[in-house]
Structures are given as structure tokens and as C-alpha cells.
Amino acid sequence: MSGAFEQLRVLIAPGLHNSGPEHWQSRWQRLFPAFERVQQDDWEAPDLPRWSARVDELRQRAAGPTLIVGHSFGALATVHSVARDPHGVAGVLLVAPADPDKFNVAALLPQEALAVPSIMVGSTNDPWMAAPRAQLWAHRWQSRFINGGPLGHINAESGLGDWPEGLETLYFLAEQAHNGVLSA
């Protein structure tokens, strides 16, 4: 299945604390060494403009279609970056986005459809954004919403290992982005 990524660059945009070694994002990077990680200067201080600028910076380092996998505040930084300039982005996978209201950044995020294919995965018991709020933002951005069930914040504490369901979703996004047929 790794063939789905042959012509796509994949960026990993972690949330607070940089997704430790047992987080599925880190595990995916071990499975796919070509995946690149967005690094932040301060993983403890979520600053949307700064974090988004780092996504921009990494996106601009290489040409070619890019998929971005954002988790928590990294998902918000991804959306902020893509809303300003979607060029080169083939699609985004937004996993357990943090509630923009908890960080007072809702006004900085788009209130309309993203210009790229997107899928959002939420959880029924996510402490960082309740499923109904996640669905609201997914609808606003015209992201396909997947209810992952009771997975908490879909992080290392969720005990997902390599999170094969998430990888299947990323493969699907890659195939749909390649074919240009993803719809909400």
C-alpha cells in the first residue's frame, strides 16, 4: 500500500508536546521514513500564526503534491496554512483537532470550505473537542467527517499503536487526491 504515497510528499504536523514516540504520528514516521515532521520552536506554547508559518516553511521546501497529517493544534495550524495558500497541497487529514475556542483562535480560521480535499477524524470522548463541535468544523470546511468512536484524543494514551484505521484513511485520501475525486 505504500505505493499510494509514491508521488506524494507527506508532512506530519503534531500538536502540543510534539507527539511522543508512542504516538501514531511518530510510529508512522518510523514506518515511512520519507514522511517529514513539522518542527516548532516551542511545543508547549500553541501560537497559531507561528505554528502555521512553520507548516508554510516546510511546504515550500520542496515541489510536488503534498498531503498534510495534522493532529490537535497541528491540525489547526495546517488549516490556517492551507486557507492562506493551498498551492501544492493535495489533501489534508485532520485528526482530533483542538477546539479553536479553547485557544481563542476561531476568528483566525476559515469559516468556509477548504480549497483542498480534506478528511477529519473525531472521537466521541475527545477532551479537546467534543464530537458535535468537530462535526461543525468539518461541515464548515467541507471535510469528510469520520467518527472514530471512543478514542479519547486519538493520541498515544488511546493505545492505538500504529493506528491502522488511520493509515487506511490516509491511503484513501492519497488515492482520492491523486484521482481528484474526494468529496465531502
C-alpha positions as CSV (number, residue, x, y, z in Angstrom):
1,M,0.0,0.0,0.0
2,S,2.9,2.4,0.3
3,G,2.6,2.9,-3.4
4,A,-0.2,5.3,-2.7
5,F,2.5,7.7,-1.4
6,E,5.0,7.3,-4.2
7,Q,4.1,10.6,-5.9
8,L,3.0,12.4,-2.8
9,R,5.0,14.1,-0.1
10,V,3.6,13.6,3.4
11,L,4.1,16.1,6.2
12,I,3.3,15.3,9.8
13,A,2.0,18.3,11.9
14,P,2.0,17.3,15.6
15,G,0.1,19.0,18.3
16,L,1.3,20.1,21.8
17,H,4.3,18.4,23.1
18,N,5.3,17.1,19.7
19,S,3.6,13.7,19.7
20,G,5.9,11.4,21.7
21,P,7.5,8.2,20.5
22,E,4.4,6.0,21.0
23,H,2.0,8.5,19.3
24,W,0.7,7.1,15.9
25,Q,2.3,10.1,14.1
26,S,5.7,9.2,15.4
27,R,5.1,5.5,14.6
28,W,4.0,6.4,11.1
29,Q,7.3,8.2,10.6
30,R,9.2,5.1,11.6
31,L,7.0,3.0,9.2
32,F,7.5,5.6,6.4
33,P,10.9,7.4,6.8
34,A,10.2,9.7,3.9
35,F,7.4,11.4,6.0
36,E,8.6,14.8,7.2
37,R,7.8,16.3,10.5
38,V,6.9,20.0,11.0
39,Q,9.1,21.2,13.9
40,Q,8.0,24.1,16.2
41,D,10.3,26.3,18.3
42,D,8.2,25.9,21.4
43,W,6.0,22.8,21.6
44,E,4.4,24.0,24.8
45,A,3.2,27.4,23.5
46,P,0.5,27.0,20.9
47,D,0.7,30.1,18.7
48,L,-1.4,29.7,15.6
49,P,0.4,32.2,13.3
50,R,3.9,30.9,14.3
51,W,2.9,27.2,14.0
52,S,1.2,27.8,10.7
53,A,4.2,29.7,9.4
54,R,6.3,26.6,10.2
55,V,3.8,24.5,8.1
56,D,4.2,27.0,5.3
57,E,8.0,26.9,5.6
58,L,8.2,23.1,5.3
59,R,5.6,23.0,2.5
60,Q,7.7,25.5,0.5
61,R,11.0,23.5,0.8
62,A,10.1,21.0,-2.0
63,A,7.9,21.0,-5.0
64,G,5.3,18.4,-5.7
65,P,1.9,17.5,-4.3
66,T,1.8,17.3,-0.5
67,L,-0.5,15.6,2.0
68,I,-0.5,17.0,5.5
69,V,-1.5,15.0,8.5
70,G,-2.3,17.3,11.4
71,H,-3.2,16.3,14.9
72,S,-4.7,18.5,17.6
73,F,-3.3,22.0,17.5
74,G,-1.2,20.8,14.5
75,A,-4.5,20.3,12.6
76,L,-5.5,23.9,13.3
77,A,-2.0,25.1,12.1
78,T,-2.5,23.0,9.0
79,V,-5.9,24.5,8.2
80,H,-4.6,28.0,8.8
81,S,-1.7,27.4,6.5
82,V,-3.8,25.9,3.7
83,A,-6.5,28.5,4.0
84,R,-4.0,31.2,3.2
85,D,-2.3,29.3,0.4
86,P,-3.5,25.9,-0.8
87,H,-0.8,25.7,-3.6
88,G,0.8,22.3,-3.8
89,V,-1.4,20.7,-1.1
90,A,-3.1,17.5,-2.5
91,G,-5.1,17.0,0.7
92,V,-5.2,17.2,4.5
93,L,-6.0,14.6,7.2
94,L,-7.1,16.4,10.3
95,V,-7.1,14.1,13.4
96,A,-8.7,15.2,16.7
97,P,-8.4,18.9,16.1
98,A,-8.2,21.0,19.2
99,D,-11.3,23.2,19.7
100,P,-10.4,26.6,18.3
101,D,-12.4,28.3,21.0
102,K,-10.2,26.7,23.8
103,F,-7.2,28.6,22.2
104,N,-9.1,31.7,21.2
105,V,-8.1,31.2,17.5
106,A,-11.5,30.6,15.9
107,A,-11.5,34.0,14.3
108,L,-8.2,33.2,12.6
109,L,-9.5,30.1,11.0
110,P,-11.5,29.9,7.7
111,Q,-15.3,29.8,8.1
112,E,-15.8,28.3,4.6
113,A,-14.7,25.2,2.6
114,L,-11.0,24.4,2.3
115,A,-9.7,24.6,-1.2
116,V,-8.2,21.1,-0.9
117,P,-9.6,17.6,-0.2
118,S,-9.9,17.0,3.5
119,I,-10.9,14.4,5.9
120,M,-11.4,14.9,9.7
121,V,-11.4,12.1,12.2
122,G,-13.0,12.9,15.6
123,S,-13.7,11.0,18.7
124,T,-16.9,10.7,20.8
125,N,-14.9,11.3,24.0
126,D,-12.2,13.7,23.0
127,P,-11.5,16.1,25.8
128,W,-10.1,18.7,23.4
129,M,-13.1,18.9,21.1
130,A,-16.4,17.3,21.6
131,A,-17.7,15.3,18.5
132,P,-20.6,17.7,17.7
133,R,-18.1,20.6,17.6
134,A,-15.7,18.6,15.4
135,Q,-18.6,17.8,13.1
136,L,-19.5,21.5,12.9
137,W,-16.0,22.5,11.9
138,A,-15.8,19.6,9.4
139,H,-19.0,20.8,7.9
140,R,-17.8,24.4,7.7
141,W,-14.6,23.3,6.0
142,Q,-16.4,20.7,3.8
143,S,-14.2,18.0,5.2
144,R,-15.4,14.4,5.2
145,F,-16.1,13.6,8.8
146,I,-15.2,10.2,10.3
147,N,-16.5,9.4,13.8
148,G,-13.7,7.2,15.2
149,G,-15.8,6.2,18.3
150,P,-14.5,6.5,21.8
151,L,-10.8,7.1,21.1
152,G,-10.1,9.9,23.5
153,H,-7.8,12.5,21.9
154,I,-6.6,9.9,19.4
155,N,-3.1,10.0,20.7
156,A,-0.6,7.7,22.5
157,E,-2.9,7.4,25.5
158,S,-5.6,6.0,23.2
159,G,-3.4,2.8,22.8
160,L,-3.8,2.7,19.0
161,G,-0.3,1.5,18.2
162,D,0.3,2.2,14.5
163,W,-3.4,3.1,14.2
164,P,-4.1,1.0,11.1
165,E,-7.6,2.6,10.6
166,G,-5.9,6.0,10.4
167,L,-3.4,4.7,7.9
168,E,-6.3,3.3,5.8
169,T,-7.9,6.8,5.9
170,L,-4.6,8.3,4.8
171,Y,-4.3,5.8,1.9
172,F,-7.9,6.7,0.9
173,L,-7.1,10.4,1.0
174,A,-3.9,9.8,-1.1
175,E,-5.8,7.8,-3.7
176,Q,-8.6,10.3,-3.9
177,A,-6.3,13.3,-4.0
178,H,-4.4,11.5,-6.8
179,N,-7.6,10.9,-8.7
180,G,-9.1,14.4,-7.8
181,V,-12.4,12.9,-6.7
182,L,-12.6,13.4,-3.0
183,S,-15.9,15.0,-1.9
184,A,-17.4,15.8,1.4
